[in-house]
Amino acid sequence: MGWNPYGFGYGMMGGWGWLGMLLELAVLALLVYLLIRLFWRNSPGGGPDRASDILRERFARGEIDQETFERMRRELKG
């Protein structure tokens, strides 16, 4: 434990060094991924599940028959 340009001791990582930095970056990347996924899904017209949701709603309301529902669902999976 000597003096270094950043202060005394092992620095902010408490001795973890580059492994601690990688862990912090992984946690940050995970948070960014989760936030993007959350906002993408909740945005109007956004996200891959939105079209399937609309299709199921139309089928439930009786706007389309089962044959049309199945055909359109297959096309969405594409």
Helices and strands as residue ranges (DSSP letters): E 3-4, E 7-8, H 17-42, H 49-61, H 66-77
